[in-house]
Amino acid sequence: MSSLDKRAKQYWKENIRYVLILLSIWFLVSYVFGIFLVEPLNAIHIGGAKLGFWFAQQGSIYVFVILIFVYVNLMNKLDKKYEFDEI
Amino acid sequence: MSVQTWTFIIVGLTFALYIGIAIWSRAGSTSEFYVAGGGVHPVANGMATAADWMSAASFISMAGLISFMGYDGAVFLMGWTGGYVLLALLLAPYLRKFGKFTVPDFIGDRYYSNVARTVAVICAIIVSFTYVAGQMRGVGVVFSRFLEVDITTGVYIGMAIVFFYAVLGGMKGITYTQVAQYCVLIFAYMVPALFISLAMTGHVIPQLGLIGDVSDGSGMALLDKLDQLNTELGFAEYTNGTKTMTDVFAITFALMVGTAGLPHVIVRFFTVPRVKDARISAGWALLFIAILYTTAPAIAAFARYNLINTVSNEQYSSMPVWFSKWEETGLIAFTDKNNDGIIQYVADAGKNELTIDRDIMVLANPEIANLPNWVIALVAAGGLAAALSTAAGLLLVISTALSRDLIKMQINPNISEKGELMWARIGAVFAVIVAGYFGINPPGFVAAVVALAFGLAAASFFPAIVLGVFDKRMNREGAIAGMVVGISLMLWYMLKYKFGTFDGGKDAVAALKDGWWFGISPEGFGTVAMTVNLIIAFVVSRLTPAPPQEVQDIVEDIRVPRGAGSAHAH
């Protein structure tokens, strides 16, 4: 196996790890907070809104936006680290 | 100046702008026609994607839907935004690296098969046509309500405009018009929202108004007040829904995955120069979309509160001017069942005297809040921008499916660049005419089918693309079997449980509800069909030969932004 091959394999492994972590957060804020745990979370309030309701209609969307920008940042660094960054 | 005059001026100015952009950005090559030459700035692409994505339904209907659904409205809010996370993390960068022009291009090459390509073309056309018919109808409806022309004339005007910039400019014209359309639509959406939020809660920002207190001196939170009002009238609490948890989950998931599988959205990521631009433009797109999507639930709550306060148990004769104006359009209707001259708006269908179309929540919002006439005209221009931008994106998918995926890749591979470009334009003309036809003579199922287009996309494309990148062992047989079974199952479920096709038509649908698999509605069934697709693709691929080495090398290659995979290792 050439060094390029190894480099690509390692790069892909780290990428998969980032994707899995970020998608867990994606699942947590939307499906867990906004749907499955909506009732218990509704006992807590954020301003005048019940927390579960707020996650379903507001919070999850904010987190989605943040997740993508975090991923972009992580991947730009990863591209550089493994010298796969585009000119 | 009257609303009518303002509307002519503002809509006329925006149309002149779109046509100006179209002339400035004519496409000279197939690459410009298909992917705008691949040189679009990521922020511009983000705006174009946002406009492409947000349709007449997002702009006109969504806030109203949430207003009546309360918590359950979250399925649209999360479902239509969460898909961008999947796009950014699982699809966009790899498809950009792959570097072709269409989704069937990817499927055909990755699965080394023209059968796979053809299946993908058929799926793309089914999904795009169901979607585009609703958009043309939306254009007609906005025209008829604000300019008092009939719907047919409205559709013709819309067709002429889209025709002009889609046929002339292809993706390049569409992209820059969509950037302008995003600016128009977001401005038109936010202006009334800011005014209403300020008047109702004292917060300028609607997102804060939603969680704030009502400024009526009671010191109560807006949402608590809404819960109370809804309960008094016999509706479910605003912050609690009526759908089952399984169904909410299934619908949200199907909408997310469907979003990530829509060809007209995916193709936008082919237009940026580099892989890293594809990633970040998904981020910009979602940010631009989120501005509208986090405002919509606030508008929904404000509108619900305003509506109940204005009409509930009030004298019909003392209703404000907007009430009678919208009564004429049939969007709001009052039948005095007990002849007491007072409006009873309650959950009990036998006693309820008021029927309200959900679209009124956005369309009549400026009037309800007593905003100046130019704001009302602005909302009309915004609705048109939303409908036209989405229609154009869809028409492009249909035209490239014809010129590239069918003619260039299958029927006549030796066609010249000029010939292919001509076919792309012919395809666009054909698509505009068909879309216009459906806009004028909408088959009864259009509205219902638009939501189901997501299920279809989820059941067909999403697994094929994701497996194509993340599972090197995935082969032709697996992908084709998965797509065919997935989309067929989805179509069957839709026909059976949405249209009652096998049980005597629409009237039978309500009785079939008990037969829903796992209690999942047709709108959420994309989740099940997608899972079936995944499983079948996986099993079939393991029982059949691995893909050839050069295809495995393609997969290695698209996984890294720069440099080649093992094929070119030295």
Boltz contact constraints between the chains, C-beta under 6 A:
constraints:
  - contact:
      token1: [A, 2]
      token2: [B, 569]
      max_distance: 6.0
  - contact:
      token1: [A, 4]
      token2: [B, 569]
      max_distance: 6.0
  - contact:
      token1: [A, 5]
      token2: [B, 566]
      max_distance: 6.0
  - contact:
      token1: [A, 5]
      token2: [B, 569]
      max_distance: 6.0
  - contact:
      token1: [A, 8]
      token2: [B, 560]
      max_distance: 6.0
  - contact:
      token1: [A, 12]
      token2: [B, 559]
      max_distance: 6.0
  - contact:
      token1: [A, 19]
      token2: [B, 89]
      max_distance: 6.0
  - contact:
      token1: [A, 26]
      token2: [B, 85]
      max_distance: 6.0
  - contact:
      token1: [A, 30]
      token2: [B, 78]
      max_distance: 6.0
  - contact:
      token1: [A, 30]
      token2: [B, 82]
      max_distance: 6.0
  - contact:
      token1: [A, 35]
      token2: [B, 248]
      max_distance: 6.0
  - contact:
      token1: [A, 35]
      token2: [B, 249]
      max_distance: 6.0
  - contact:
      token1: [A, 47]
      token2: [B, 211]
      max_distance: 6.0
  - contact:
      token1: [A, 48]
      token2: [B, 211]
      max_distance: 6.0
  - contact:
      token1: [A, 48]
      token2: [B, 212]
      max_distance: 6.0
  - contact:
      token1: [A, 48]
      token2: [B, 213]
      max_distance: 6.0
  - contact:
      token1: [A, 48]
      token2: [B, 221]
      max_distance: 6.0
  - contact:
      token1: [A, 48]
      token2: [B, 222]
      max_distance: 6.0
  - contact:
      token1: [A, 48]
      token2: [B, 223]
      max_distance: 6.0
  - contact:
      token1: [A, 49]
      token2: [B, 211]
      max_distance: 6.0
  - contact:
      token1: [A, 49]
      token2: [B, 223]
      max_distance: 6.0
  - contact:
      token1: [A, 50]
      token2: [B, 239]
      max_distance: 6.0
  - contact:
      token1: [A, 53]
      token2: [B, 71]
      max_distance: 6.0
  - contact:
      token1: [A, 53]
      token2: [B, 239]
      max_distance: 6.0
  - contact:
      token1: [A, 56]
      token2: [B, 74]
      max_distance: 6.0
  - contact:
      token1: [A, 57]
      token2: [B, 74]
      max_distance: 6.0
  - contact:
      token1: [A, 57]
      token2: [B, 77]
      max_distance: 6.0
  - contact:
      token1: [A, 57]
      token2: [B, 297]
      max_distance: 6.0
  - contact:
      token1: [A, 58]
      token2: [B, 294]
      max_distance: 6.0
  - contact:
      token1: [A, 60]
      token2: [B, 78]
      max_distance: 6.0
  - contact:
      token1: [A, 61]
      token2: [B, 81]
      max_distance: 6.0
  - contact:
      token1: [A, 61]
      token2: [B, 290]
      max_distance: 6.0
  - contact:
      token1: [A, 61]
      token2: [B, 293]
      max_distance: 6.0
  - contact:
      token1: [A, 61]
      token2: [B, 294]
      max_distance: 6.0
  - contact:
      token1: [A, 64]
      token2: [B, 81]
      max_distance: 6.0
  - contact:
      token1: [A, 64]
      token2: [B, 82]
      max_distance: 6.0
  - contact:
      token1: [A, 64]
      token2: [B, 85]
      max_distance: 6.0
  - contact:
      token1: [A, 65]
      token2: [B, 286]
      max_distance: 6.0
  - contact:
      token1: [A, 65]
      token2: [B, 287]
      max_distance: 6.0
  - contact:
      token1: [A, 65]
      token2: [B, 290]
      max_distance: 6.0
  - contact:
      token1: [A, 67]
      token2: [B, 85]
      max_distance: 6.0
  - contact:
      token1: [A, 68]
      token2: [B, 88]
      max_distance: 6.0
  - contact:
      token1: [A, 68]
      token2: [B, 282]
      max_distance: 6.0
  - contact:
      token1: [A, 68]
      token2: [B, 283]
      max_distance: 6.0
  - contact:
      token1: [A, 68]
      token2: [B, 286]
      max_distance: 6.0
  - contact:
      token1: [A, 69]
      token2: [B, 283]
      max_distance: 6.0
  - contact:
      token1: [A, 71]
      token2: [B, 89]
      max_distance: 6.0
  - contact:
      token1: [A, 72]
      token2: [B, 279]
      max_distance: 6.0
  - contact:
      token1: [A, 72]
      token2: [B, 280]
      max_distance: 6.0
  - contact:
      token1: [A, 72]
      token2: [B, 283]
      max_distance: 6.0
  - contact:
      token1: [A, 76]
      token2: [B, 276]
      max_distance: 6.0
  - contact:
      token1: [A, 79]
      token2: [B, 561]
      max_distance: 6.0
  - contact:
      token1: [A, 84]
      token2: [B, 560]
      max_distance: 6.0
  - contact:
      token1: [A, 84]
      token2: [B, 561]
      max_distance: 6.0
  - contact:
      token1: [A, 84]
      token2: [B, 562]
      max_distance: 6.0
  - contact:
      token1: [A, 86]
      token2: [B, 274]
      max_distance: 6.0
  - contact:
      token1: [A, 86]
      token2: [B, 561]
      max_distance: 6.0
  - contact:
      token1: [A, 86]
      token2: [B, 562]
      max_distance: 6.0
